[in-house]
């Protein structure tokens, strides 16, 4: 018989880095950046600090493995800093986390990511991570290199020294590792940074990617998101095994006390309901340690069969419509946008909140017939791979976007120069894999995302409709100018009519078609006033489209006058419609 | 230039009618009234069928095009093309639809003011020409506009065709001198006269021109006193007019031989026999109601054990054809007529069995006999195995 050995957690992950986002050189760079930024933002948030981040990614040479470059990734923050004795744990030990299983909506959850990044650097470049950190209490900053001791799953500090750092507190990490850089597209670094900017309106970030310049995007909100207190788990989310394991944390407490204090939504009333559903009353006051597996099973089944109040939704947090509406303008010049923050709700017995931001951009070089850019977020972390399996993608594809004025091939993402950002926040997001790339699609969750999308779609359609009506009017006015004279001249030639008849007919034609354009103007006015109403409603909620006062409804007389002006006025007409209403901001 | 032979006794003077129409439009405009153009509605829901008449005729529905911002483009195009056609009529010039398309393009290119009229492709200008025909209730041939010629390749040892040329001269073609080359009736069958050297027993119209040629190459027309014609798919105006001419001038039994599938029955055979909904006003002179459906019949599949196969419903084209067949059984007056019950039954059979059998399957009945197809066709005619 072969010898059975026990390996450390670090050994397991070192051999299976692909499971946690290091499956290719491209992903290695993105995941490292992601883990470092997540940590910085989480740390700032928990200390109530408005984050100022610096990100720098550059090629510094050739990689040691085939087809890779040696990449340097620096992430610096103004967070609370890390005490010297914790450095090794944070960066060099797996599953050493302040957040594991707490039931909070923080970005990081288990304490795997950053240690995995250290491992990758160590495996490909024989050096772990270089860290500089300073807390408020420290007079000087600590600088050190952290490696993972894979055999024992512990972090090892090397070259530790102190130095002067011109800031009160903060952390700077530097990884040098084998990888490859991709800036744009689904798995691109820039896509990640843009996504992070969008859902963190309170963050200021300065970044430099490869040979580009330093770019600074400043915060549009000064509220540090308050991550709500963790909530107790709801019993209906448990499986029998978990239930028994959970009980071991409670030692000799009685069963009834365990149920009431170990879970949310269990009251004295619920306990008597459990008894009605078959929980043997005698077990209630027994200590947990005296319960047999058989007993646990009976208790568990009774709990599952009893209706309980849905869990509280207090444990989720949102970016908010106002902040989203400001933040989205940081991604580029916008034609128009729609944001929706749903009320927190329960899906599969877990509190969830869905937020959606849809926007059309002027200058993102996106084709009208290519799919929209999709940004997915889970607990404010961008998800960038395997979108086809994700609950968010499914929900978008299930909505009929044609009804809102967007093109959409059957069962696919809609088309156009839009960004569709969908964010899910929940203390218990179910991912399909350990590298947090896709959200598992349960029916309830997809339905909830769908509702948010439909609401946002309706708002967006007001903008699009107005634009369609504008184009319609413009087309109609152009038609009158172009075809009217040709029609009359043709008729006059066929019957050899005198000039006077031709003139009279031309006047008559203008009158007729003027009436038609009045109808088109009325349509446009109706669409404009609907949009205006929506904007006013949104303004009360703090969402500013930045142009309300300028939406003056153009008077129909003006346009008819223009319409009946002689040939050659087309350009001025067009210009006027655009300049009177800065809201349009559309293609000319 | 001599006058072209006309298709029918035309009751109206086209240029005069067109001028009255233009004058009315201009008058309406002068008094700020919206001019309206009316044309026969050319669709199945405005098609009538009477088996005694034998082809689809128009009902009383019309399409009204009233001038407004959306239709002004169409009306301007109609007037533009009408002017060209009237000029052609006046000068006695003739053009195909395709030629007219390029003529329009040329005129538009040469005059920047006309640019908004420009046609993106030929179907756009074709639609305008058809609309003018439907509006004046005249054939487009009567507007001196002819479709491109396609199909109608004809073989016979007995047939003699006399063509009246534009200058009044006559050309005589003896089809027996052409070998295995076909005679092409072109798109003006009305200018032809037919005569048989010897009694012609029947005329066989084959869906596939290739198969028609194969039969002739193997000696079909040598052994039989007949006419063999290739339809080349959905029959063009030329093929339809030519078939009508053979029917009227020679009075011989006519048979159609094609695939056993819904498309052939509805689109090819029905158009040949009774015309189409799109050409309601022309069907009288562009259909040959005497043509019988020789096959492939469902009974042939069984009797000769013909190779056939299942229709793939996942194929969008096939699925569409089946859906159209169901639709035809409910809405097509031709298939609804009692006289055509046997044809409708074939459609029903096709929908139920979801199979198809090609005309070429006859070649597989006896691989050792190269003229087996001919034998089967003759046997079927003799037995009266047609619908």
Interface residues (C-beta under 8 A of the other chain):
Chain A: X476 X479 X480 X482 X483 X484 X485 X486 X487 X488 X490 X491 X492 X493 X494 X495 X497 X501 X504 X505 X506 X507 X508 X509 X511 X512 X513 X516 X517 X520
Chain B: X18 X19 X22 X23 X25 X26 X28 X29 X30 X31 X32 X33 X34 X67 X68 X69 X70 X72 X73 X75 X76 X79 X80 X82 X83 X86 X113 X114 X116 X117
